[in-house]
């Protein structure tokens, strides 16, 4: 299994099917020193990639094609090496799904539209920068 490249870099996987939004999220994360974001646009692509890569953090969109973000989350939690990876959900419908998020122990849910500084604060909280 491949882990992050440089020992001082946190790997963040962003799973967002809206490419412009995903590219913006990855770009904002990549601008932070010590972080490397990888954008994946399909849940199946995420499942395949995460068989080979150990991220430090996942940013999942709730509304993904073919499989909801919660379904993807549940599938990833079945993999022992991914169980402890923290997750930030981004969604336009969090109010309707708060009970599902709570039931799964998901603490970080960003309601769209959200401030990018809020995303960065959550990224740094859940995957703090590594010492140089």
C-alpha positions in Angstrom: 0.0 0.0 0.0 1.2 3.4 -0.9 1.3 6.1 1.8 1.8 9.8 1.4 4.9 10.8 -0.7 7.0 13.0 1.5 7.1 12.2 5.3 6.0 15.9 5.9 3.0 15.9 3.6 -0.6 15.1 4.5 -2.6 13.4 1.7 -6.2 14.5 1.3 -8.5 12.7 -1.0 -11.4 14.9 -2.3 -14.3 13.0 -3.8 -16.5 15.5 -5.7 -18.4 14.8 -8.9 -18.7 18.5 -9.8 -15.3 19.0 -11.3 -15.0 22.8 -10.9 -16.0 22.6 -7.2 -13.6 19.7 -6.7 -10.8 21.5 -8.5 -11.3 24.5 -6.3 -11.3 22.4 -3.1 -8.1 20.6 -4.1 -6.4 23.8 -5.1 -7.2 25.5 -1.8 -5.9 22.5 0.1 -2.8 22.3 -2.1 -2.0 26.0 -1.4 -1.5 25.0 2.3 2.0 24.0 3.1 2.4 20.3 4.0 -0.8 19.2 2.2 -1.4 17.4 -1.1 -5.0 17.0 -2.3 -6.0 14.5 -5.0 -9.3 15.0 -6.7 -11.5 12.0 -7.6 -14.8 12.5 -9.3 -16.5 9.1 -9.1 -17.1 6.8 -6.1 -15.8 3.8 -8.0 -12.6 5.7 -8.8 -12.3 6.5 -5.0 -12.7 2.8 -4.1 -10.0 1.7 -6.5 -7.6 4.5 -5.5 -8.1 3.9 -1.8 -7.2 0.2 -2.2 -3.6 1.4 -3.0 -3.3 4.7 -1.1 -3.5 5.6 2.6 -4.8 9.1 2.9 -4.6 11.3 6.0 -8.1 12.8 5.4 -11.1 12.3 3.1 -13.4 15.1 1.9 -16.6 13.5 0.6 -19.5 15.1 -1.3 -22.8 13.8 -0.1 -24.4 13.7 -3.6 -22.3 11.5 -5.8 -23.4 9.7 -8.9 -24.3 6.0 -8.5 -23.5 5.9 -4.8 -24.2 8.5 -2.2 -21.3 9.9 -0.1 -22.8 8.0 2.9 -22.8 4.7 1.0 -19.1 5.4 -0.1 -18.3 6.2 3.6 -19.9 3.0 4.7 -17.9 1.0 2.1 -14.6 2.6 3.1 -15.2 2.0 6.8 -15.4 -1.8 6.0 -11.7 -1.6 5.0 -9.5 -1.9 8.1 -6.8 0.5 6.8 -9.4 3.2 6.2 -11.5 2.9 9.4 -9.6 5.6 11.3 -9.2 8.1 8.5 -11.1 11.3 9.4 -13.8 12.5 7.0 -15.3 15.9 6.2 -18.6 15.8 4.4 -19.7 18.6 2.1 -23.4 18.7 1.3 -26.3 20.9 0.3 -28.7 18.7 2.3 -27.2 18.2 5.7 -30.3 19.2 7.7 -32.2 16.2 6.3 -29.3 13.9 6.9 -28.0 15.0 10.3 -29.3 11.9 12.0 -27.5 9.7 9.6 -24.3 11.7 10.0 -24.6 11.5 13.9 -25.4 7.8 13.8 -22.1 7.2 11.9 -20.1 9.4 14.2 -19.4 12.0 11.5 -18.4 15.2 13.2 -17.6 17.5 10.3 -20.3 18.4 7.8 -19.9 21.6 5.7 -23.2 23.0 4.4 -22.9 24.2 0.8 -22.2 27.0 0.1 -19.4 27.1 2.7 -16.5 29.4 3.3 -13.2 27.9 2.1 -11.5 29.1 5.2 -13.9 26.8 7.2 -12.7 23.9 5.0 -9.1 24.7 5.7 -9.7 25.0 9.4 -11.4 21.6 9.5 -8.6 20.0 7.4 -6.0 21.3 9.8 -8.0 20.2 12.8 -8.5 16.6 11.5 -5.1 16.2 9.8 -2.8 18.6 11.6 0.3 19.7 9.7 3.4 17.5 10.3 6.5 19.0 11.8 9.3 19.7 9.4 
